[in-house]
Amino acid sequence: MSLEHQPRVSVVTPFYNTAEYLAECIESVLAQTYTNFEYLLVNNKSTDGSRAIAERYQARDARVRLVDNEVFVGMLENYNGALGQISDDSKYVKIVQADDAAFPECLERMVELAEREPSVGIVSSFYLWGTDLRGDIGLNHRTSVIPGREACRKTLLERRQYTGSQTTVLYRAEIVRKRRPFFAITHPFADSDTAFELMLEHDLGYVHQVLTFNRKDNESTLNNVLDFHPLLLHFFLTMERYGATVLTPDELIKARSEMRHDYYSYLASQLIRMKGPAFWAYHRKGLATLEQDIPWPTVVPCALAELCKLALSPGTTAERTLPWLVSRVREALK
């Protein structure tokens, strides 16, 4: 795509105390083969030298624009505020999180697909999560456009993952401008929920290349809860929140029943394993966004049934767990 035919892209990196990774992130954006972009670096009152790094790059490259928040805000508020800073003439928006990176052809390949397919509102691709390949590996390599509602249905019925983090996808700027706030700050998986809601109205584009890198060895919100099976909670919340919107009544009954069985069985298994308060607080907080709580009347019998099986073998964890489980039930019923 020649420079005169390149629509403008707003690349956005909100950051807070990411000095260890920020330069690598910025370098990856400035190394893009696609050149018609502005690069917004939005500083959320950093105290670790991150701002000085951003300032140096602003002095070197006219495409870089450093913006300072007047007050410190939460992460999603920072992302929403950063998206509100994009230029009026931008046609596409690409977030690159401050501890991630974009490979050189990222913008070129994503914009190329979006320009070719006007019905596409969001573009995704394969990505690296550390050294692990992530993305919808089961998708036919000839398929570059998926009808949005079909993608939503498969997300629920087959538990597919078409989009990753904010770094993975590209949005049409007109969609970003119309949606306020862009990310729902009360949702624990706000980026996935936003992608799902966009796919209810727009098609999904998919580039069959690894275009971005997501770091997994850092202190991120997600990495801190990986042992809590956030993906299962995500699918449960997505089914509860959107299932009735895209599934037939019969599909919803079956898929919702299977999802609840899997999720509640998982919670029961973690009850037996004596997971600590942080685990239960995490899942309770997620369920609270649906005005639900841990379903103890369902989870506890599942745990007891599993303990009965374990009790058939002497020396199992049942002997240690049963007294704790009884106390946990009493606490839950207060």
N, C-alpha and C positions, 0 to 999 in steps of 0.2 A: 504494500500500500504506500503510494508516494506521499510525500509530506503535504502536498497541496490538497490531497484527498483524505487526510487524516482528521477525523472529528476530534475535538478536544476531550481529554479525560482529566478528571480531578482525582488524583491519588491522595489519600488521606491517611496520616499516621498520628493518631492521638497517643500521647505518651505521658508516663509518670514514673520517674526514677528507674529508667531502663538504660542507664549509661553503659552497662556492660554489653548491650546488644544493639543499641541504636545506630551506631555508625555502620554496622554491617547491613542493617535494614535499609538505611538511606542509600548506601552504595548500590544495593541491589535494584532499587528503583531508578536511580540515575543511570544505571547500565542497561536500561531497556532498549531494545531495538526500535521500539515505537517511541517517537520523540515529541509528539504534540500533546504534552500534558503539563498541568500545574501540579506542584507537590506541596500540600499543606501539612505542616508539622505543628500539631496543637499541643502546647505544653500545659499540663494540669498541675501547676505549682510544684514542679520538681525541685528536689533539694540535693541531688547527688551529682550535679554536673551535666545532666542530660541537656539542659537548655543551652549550655555553652557549645555542646556538640552540634546541636541543630543550628545555632547561630553561625558557626563556621561554615556549614554547608550553604546557608542562605547567602553568605558573602561570596561564595564561589560560583553559584549557579542561579541564574535569574528565574528559573522555574520554581525554585524553592521559596515558600512563604511561611514564615514563623508567626504563629498566633499564640498569645498568652491568655489563659483564662484569668479572669479577675479574681475569682475565688476557687478554692479546691472543691471539686464535685466528685460524685461517684463515677465508677468506670463507665456505665452505660450512659449516664448524663454527659460524660465527656465525649463519648462517641457521637451521641445525638447532636451535641453542640458543634462538634467538628464538622459533621455533615451539613450543618446549617451555614458553614463558611464557604462552600464550594462556589465557583464562579458561575455567573448567569449563562455563559455561553458553553458550558461543558455539556457534552452529550452523554457521557458515561462517568461512573464513579467506581473507584477501586480502593478499598481499604487494605492497607498492609500494616498489620499490628507490629508494634515497635520491637518485639522480640522474635519476629518472623522475617521472611525474606521472599522476594519474587524472583523467579528465574528469568533470564533475559528476554525470552519471547512471550512472557505472560500477557502483557497488554496487547501486543500485536495479534496473538492468536484469539484472544477473547473478543477484542473489538472486531476483528475480521468476521467471526461467526455472527456477532450481533448485527453487524451491518448487512450481512447476507440474509438474515432471518428477522424481519421486522416484528414478528409476533413474540420474539424472545424478550423477556423482561429481566431475566437473571441468567448469568452464565457461570457454570462451574467446571471443574476439571479434576483430574487426579492430582494428588499432592503427597508430599512426604511429611510424615509425623515422626520427627527424629529420623531414623533410618528405615522406618516402616512405610510401605506403599499404602496409601489410603485413597478411597473413592469408590464409586460404584463399579467394581471390577466385573460384575455380571452383565453390565450393559453391552449390547452389541456394538462392536467398534464402528459399524457403519451408521449408527444412530447419533446424530448431532443435535437433534431437536426432539424433545419429549413434550407432548401436550401437558400443560400444567396440571390439570385436574387428574390426569392419568398418573403423573408423578406423585401427586398427593395420595391417591388411592394405593399405589404400590408402597409408598412410605408406610402406610398403616397395615396393609394386608400382608406385605412381604418383609416389612421392617427394613426397607432399603434406605441407604444414606446417599443422597445425591449431592448434598452440600456439606462442607466441613465447617470451619470457623469463618469469622469475618474475612480473614485473609484469602480464603479460597475462591470467593465469588466476585463477579463484576455486576453492577446494576446500571440500568438506564437512569440517567440523572433526573428525568422528568418524574419518574416514580419516587425517587428519593425526595424531591421537592414537595410532592403532594402528600407524602405520608409523614405526619407529625404527631407524636414522636416516631422516629423510624424504628427504634428498638423499644419494646415495652419494658420499662425498668423494673417491673414487678415479676417478670418471667425469668425463671432460672436458666432457661435455654433460649434467650431472647433472639439470638441470631438465627437459630433453626426455626423458631416460630415465625419470625419475619419472612424467612425464605418460603416457608409453607404458605403463608398468607399471600405472598406475591404469586406463588404458583397457582393459587385459586383463580387468578385473573390473567396470568401471563404464562407463556410457554417457557420451558427451561432449555437452555442451550448447554451442550456438554462437549468440551474439548478433550480428546483422548490423548492428552500429554500431561506429564508432571510439570505443573507451572508454578507451584509455590512450595515453600518449606515452612512447616509449623514446628516450633521448638517444643520439646517435651521434657527437657532436663532443667527447666527453670521453675521458679516459684510462681506459678500461675494459679488462678482460681480453680481451673479444671484439674490440673495436676495434683493439687492438694486433696482432691476427693476421688481419685481414680479407684481407690479400694472400696468405694461405696457404690460401685456399679452405676455411674451416672447415666450411661446409655439406656439401661433398662428403665430408669425413672423417666428419662426423656421420652421414650416410646409410650410409656404408660400415660404421661401427661398429654402427649400429642393425641393419643386415642381418645382420652376423655374430653379433650378440648375441641377436637375437630372431627371426630369420627362421624357424628350425625350429619355433618355438612357434605361429605363426599361419598359415604357408603350407603348402600341400600339397607333397609331395615333388617333383612335377613343377614346380610354381611356384617352389619354392626353388632348384632347379637352374638354371632359366632366369634368375630375377631375380638370384641371387647371381653367376652368370656375367657378366651385363650390368654389375652393380655393380663387380665386380672389374676388368672390362675398362676401365670409365670411370675408376676410381680409379687403377689402375696406369698407364694412358695419361697421365693428368694428372701423375703423379709423373715419368714419363719426359719429358714436355714441360718440366717444371721443371728436370730434370737438364740438358737442353739449354740452358736459359736461365741455367744456372749459379747457381741459388739458393744462398744462403749457409747457414752452419751453423744459424742460428736456424730456418729453414724445416724442415730435416731433423730437428732436435731436436723441433720441435712435432709433426710427424707420427709420429716414433718414440715420443714420449711417449704419444700417443693410441693407437697400435697396441699399446703395451706393456700397456694395460689388458685386452687380449685375449690377452696372452702371445704377441704377434706382433712382427715387426720389419719394416723396409723390405724388401720382396721383391726384392732386387737381381737374382737370376737371371731374374726376369720383367721388371723395369723396365729394366735395362741393354740387353737385346736390342731392346726397344721404342724406346729412345733411339737406339740404333745404326741401326735401320731408318729412323727419321726423319732422322737425320744423313746417311744415304746419299742420301735424296731431296734434301736441301739441298745436298749436295756436287755435284749435277749442275749447279748454278748457281755459277759462280765468284764469290768475294768474299762468300759467305754466312757465317753464324756457324759453320758446320761447321769451317772452318779454325782458328778460335779455340777452339772447344769441344772438339774431339777429344782434344788432349793432356790437358786437364783431366779429361775423362771417363775416359780410361785410368787416370789417377792415382786417380780416385774409385773405380773398379772394384778397383784393387789394394788400396786402403784397406779396401773393404768385404769383400774376401776374406781379409783377415788373420785 
